Amino acid sequence: MIEEHFARGDSFLHRRDPRGKIIAALCYTTTIALLHSFTAVSVALAFSLTLLLSARLCASKVCKRMLMVNGFTFFLWLTLPLTYGGEHFHKLGFIALSHDGVLLAAMITLKTNAIILAIVALITTTSIADIGSGLDRLGFPKKICFLLLYSYRYIFVIYQEYMRLLRAARMRSFSPGTNLHTYKTFAYLFGMTLVKSYNRSQRVHQAMILRGFNGRLVSLHRYRFENADVFFVILMFLVNISIMYLGFVY
């Protein structure tokens, strides 16, 4: 289930307009992804940590998410130094560690952590509803905005429908195992979930039309760019320029 733990708060980043945070996150993460300098990436990682501290999020929950992300980079450290090729700086029998492979794994690790920390600080401090409304006001295609909002809204309904079908199967003495009957039962469960989800979507669409839905996204929240939002966007722009300059110089 999707929970918005980080969207609840009263920090400087929580109070910022979602449109400014979306633009800042897109530009900042793109800049980090294009860097090739360890100095620039290290500075970007330090600034991402600063953003995270300013958001005043729960440290334990952030650490859990970062551990999950770094679980993937851990496999890069196991494979790239052994398979990348190039100059070898250490040999142990038939095992040779590639110098270029170690540098590439280190670069990917720094970039990954800098980008994820920035996304946690800038995007997860905004609710999904505000992100969808912000994307709509920034001129993103309405179908993408509707897909984001309604997927988030009804993923819980689909999950509850699946759990209801699973409980019904268990009440009929269904016990999963590694056999053909189990595979067929789960296939029927997934199929029925899709059918019921489609029927629910038709009813929801009819209810929206009855309530005057005309394809326009209307939000109850009124967005207003304040002086603090302008300052935040300008600050992020200057940080992007500075990091790109470091990437060219070093």
LOKE-22832 format. One record per residue: residue in one letter; x, y, z negated of N, C-alpha, C in turn. Coordinates in steps of 0.02 Angstrom, whole numbers, plus 50000, padded with zeros to 5 digits. Atoms other than C-alpha are relative to their C-alpha. Example, Ala and Ser with C-alpha at 12.3 -4.5 7.8 and 13.67 -1.06 7.14 Angstrom:
! residues 2
A500454994150000506154977549610500455006050000 S499584994150003506844994749643499615005549963 
END
This chain:
! residues 250
M500424994050000500005000050000500445006350000 I499624993949995500585017750037499815004649942 E500114995450056500785029049886500435006250010 E499654993749991501275047349888500255002649933 H499744997950065502265048549727500355006750005 F499594994049995503415062249790499615006250022 A500404994349977502015073149861499715004149943 R500274996450058501465078049686500585003449963 G499474996350033502545091749612499905007450009 D500064992849996502805110349592500685003350010 S499344997249987504575113049651499985004950058 F499964995349945505165125649780499814996750066 L500165003549938505045112649919499284997850002 H500705002050001503335106549864499545005850021 R500434994349985502635124149884500095002850070 R499874997349934503325127050058499494997550051 D500475001649947502235127050213500234993850037 P499795006249966502225109850297500285001250070 R499734998649933502555117650467500745001749997 G499304998350008504185125150408500434994049982 K499615005950020504735108850326500064995050057 I499965004649943504325098650482500535002450050 I499504997249953505335110250594500704999349972 A499345000550032506775110650469500254992850001 A499805007050002506785091650453500204997550069 L499845002249932506765088750642500685002750023 C499374996949978508185101050676500594997449960 Y499455002050043509235095850527500214992850012 T499845007049988509125077050555500304998950069 T499715000549933509475079150741500725002350000 T499314997450005511025089450701500464994849968 I499595005050034511665076150581500124994050046 A499935005949957511345062050706500515001150056 L499554998649945512405070850838500715001549977 L499334998350026513915074150725500484994250010 H499475005049995515575065150749500585001749953 S499474997950046516605073850615499834997949929 F500115002050069516805066550441499925006049954 T500074994050041517005083950369499305002950004 A500684997249991515365090150444499484995449969 V500495004750028514435074350394500025000149923 S499944999550073515105075650216499675006249973 V500344993950020514515093550204499244999250006 A500725001249992512815088350271499724995549944 L500225004350055512705074550141499955003949934 A500034995950061513115087050003499395004650001 F500584995649996511765098950066499354996049991 S500595004250009510505084650075499894998449926 L500055001150072510885080749893499745006249965 T500244993850029510605099049853499255000850011 L500724999849986508905098449938499614995349955 L500335005050042508465082749841499955002449928 L500014997550069508935090749675499505005749993 S500484994450004507905106249716499284997650001 A500685002749999506385094949746499784997249933 R500135002650068506515088249567499574993750002 L500365006449994505965070649612500254995149947 C499815005250048506015055249502500634996450024 A499365002749978507815049149508499974992550011 S500025007349994507405030749481499654997950065 K500365001949938506155030249626500415001750062 V499564998349944507365039249741500554994950007 C499465005049998508755027049695499764993450028 K500275006249973507635012149733499945000450076 R500064999349928507285018849907500685000350034 M499334999649971509115022749938500344993149999 L499725006850001509595005049885499724995850057 M500295003749944508384998050013500325002150066 V499704997549938509125009050150500724997550005 N499305002049998510925005050103500084992450003 G499975007249989510494986650104500134998350073 F499875001049929510494988050294500705002150019 T499314997949984512124997750302500514995249972 F499545004950028512914984450193500194994650052 F499875005049949512744972050337500465002850054 L499544997049953513644984450450500724999449975 W499335000750028515124984050331500254992850004 L499815007049994515114965050344500184998150072 T499925002149930515084964550535500465004650041 L499614995549958515854980250612500754999549991 P499275000750006517604978950535500284993550029 L499765006549975517704960850596499894999250074 T500195001349930516934962450769500115006050046 Y499994994049957517204980350832500595000050047 G499404999949957518954977750901500415006249988 G499544994450008520304990650926500594998349956 E499405001050042521794993050811499814996749934 H500115003650063521894981250663500495002649948 F499564997350052522554988450501500134994949944 H499875005150051522464972650396499804993250028 K500145006949977522554954050434500084995349942 L499995005250051522174939550320499864993450034 G500095006149962522484923450412499725001550069 F500324998849935521324922950562499505005849997 I500464994450008520274937450492500395006550008 A499674993549988520774954750557499485005549993 L500454994450012519964970950499500165005550050 S499914994849950519704983950635499975006949967 H499994993250026520185001750591499425004150027 D500564996349970518915008950713499334997549974 G500625002750028517584997250645499845002649931 V500104997250067517845003350467499785007350005 L500194992949992517755021550525499285000750025 L500694999749974516155018250622499504998249946 A500455001950054515345009350474499945005749948 A500014994550047515835023850360499595005950027 M500374994549969515135036650483499254998649999 I500715001850001513475027350499499725000449930 T500244999850070513335025750310499895007149977 L500084993050020513625044350281499415003350035 K500564997149963512425049350418499334997449975 T500635002950023511085037350359499785002949934 N500184997350065511145043450180499825007450004 A500154992949993511175061750231499315001150031 I500654999249967509665059650346499434997749954 I500545002550043508635049150224499895004749941 L500094995450056508965060950079499645006350022 A500344994049974508435075750186499264998650013 I500705001749986506845066850241499614999349935 V500335000750065506435062250060499855006949971 A500094993350030506675080350006499515004350039 L500404995449960505785088750152499324997250020 I500625002949973504455076650216499574996849946 T500415003650050503925065750069499735004649946 T500294995250047503605081349964499375003250028 T500624997749969502135084450081499534994050009 S500475005449991500565073850087499914998450074 I500115002049931500135064150244499485004450034 A500524995649971498585074850270500295006750021 D499694993649982499625090750266500494999350058 I499545001149944500925083250383499614999650066 G500415000449939499565078850509499735006750021 S500254993349985498805096150497500565004550024 G499434996049979500525104050511500224998450071 L499825001949932500935094050667499495002750050 D500514997449955499275099350744500095007550011 R499904992849994499635117750709500655001950035 L499384998849964501375116050783499934998450075 G500125001349929500605110650949500144992950021 F499905006949981500945092050942499354997250030 P500625002849970499725081351045499504997949947 K500515001550050498085079450953499914992549989 K500085007250008498025060850986500514997149951 I499495002350047499655058450891499805002049929 C500214997750067498995068850745499424995849974 F500565004250021497355059050742500234993049982 L499755006850012498295042550752500354999649932 L499654999950064499385047350603499505000449942 L500474998950056497945053450494499534994249990 Y500495005450008496705039650531500334993349985 S499635006150019498015025950521500135000049925 Y499874999650073498475032150348499354999249961 R500635000350037496655033950297499714992949999 Y500365006349994496045016950357500454993949993 I499585005850013497565005950327499804996749935 F500245002950063496895003850151499364996050010 V500635003649986495184998750218500144993350034 I499825006249966495964985850334500314995049951 Y499685004450050497014979050191499474997049954 Q500525002550044495494977650078499564994850036 E500405004949961494534968650217500384993450006 Y499605006249995495964956250239500004996349933 M499995003250066496044953050051499324996949985 R500675002950011494154950150048499934993350037 L500035006349962494304936950185500454994749968 L499545004850032495794929050096499694997149936 R500335002550061494824927949932499444995150018 A500535004549979493374919950025500294993250020 A499685006349982494564906850096500234996249939 R499765003450061495304903249925499424997249960 M500595002650035493564901249851499744993650032 R500195006249965493314887549981500574994949998 S499465004850015494844878349912500565000250051 F499444999449954496074884850041500655000649960 S499354999850033497854881349983500545000250054 P499514999449945499234887750100500584995149992 G499435004549998500624876050150500345000450068 T499665000149936501784871950294499704994650044 N500345004949957500534863050404499575003850051 L500394997049946499464866250558499365003349974 H500624997250027497884869350456500125007049971 T499844993550029498724883750362500125005250055 Y499864995249946499364891850523499355002050035 K500634998449967497644890750603499575004449956 T500404996050045496814897850448500235007249998 F499744993250001497954912850441499895003550067 A500154997149935497724915450628499275002450003 Y500704998050003495834915750600499915006149955 L500054994250045496064927950454500225006450035 F499764994149964497094939950560499515002050055 G500474998649947495864938350704499365003249974 M500604997250029494354941650595500125007049972 T499834993350024495254956450516500005005150056 L500004995549942495524964050688499295001450025 V500694999149977493714961050738499625004649953 K500354995750048493034968750578500275007150001 S499714993349996494244983350594499735003750061 Y500274996849940493634986650770499275002149989 N500704998350014491814986050714499955006049952 R500004994350046492214997850570500195006450037 S499804994049963493075009950690499425002650042 Q500574997849961491525010350799499495003549956 R500474996850046490425014450650500265006849976 V499714993650022491625027950591499955005150056 H500044995449944491675035650765499285002650009 Q500694997949995489775035950774499815004849944 A500154995550056489675043850601500325006850011 M499674993649987490925057250653499635004050053 I500384996549948489935061450810499355002849972 L500624997650032488335062850707500135006249958 R499834994350042489245075450598500325005750040 G499784994549958489735086250747500734999950019 F499295000349982491495080050782500085001450075 N499904998049931492125088250942500734999250022 G499305001049982493945082450946500485005049970 R499574994950031494605097050844500144998149928 L499795001850068495585093950684499895006049955 V500164994650046494905104550542500254998149931 S499735001250067495815105950376499685004749950 L500284995850053495085112350213500525004649970 H499464996050029496785119350167500205005450050 R499794994449958497245136450236500755001149992 Y499274999250001499085137550283500185007250014 R499784993149991499985154050269500755000349989 F499284999350005501805157650303500175006049955 E499814994850046502475167450155500735001950009 N499304997849994504115176650132500494994449980 A499575005550021504835161550042500074994850056 D499965004749944504415150650193500465002750054 V499554997049951505285162750310500734999449977 F499325000750028506815162850195500244992850006 F499815007149996506815143750192500184998050071 V499865001749930506745142150382500655003250023 I499384996649981508125154950405500604996649967 L499465003650035509195146050274500164993550035 M499885006349966508975129350361500325001150069 F499694998449936509405137450528500745001649992 L499294998350012511015144750458500404993849980 V499655006250020511465127950379500134995750062 N499905003949938511215119250547500565002950042 I499474996849961512315131950635500684998749968 S499375001150035513665130150502500254992950007 I499805007049994513665111250510500224998450071 M499795001149931513745111350700500685003250013 Y499354996849992515205123550691500554995749970 L499515004550030516125111850572500124993950043 G499935005849956515775097550691500445001450060 F499584998249942516625106850834500725001549979 V499334997950021518105113450734500414994249972 Y499635005350033518565098050631499874993250033 
END
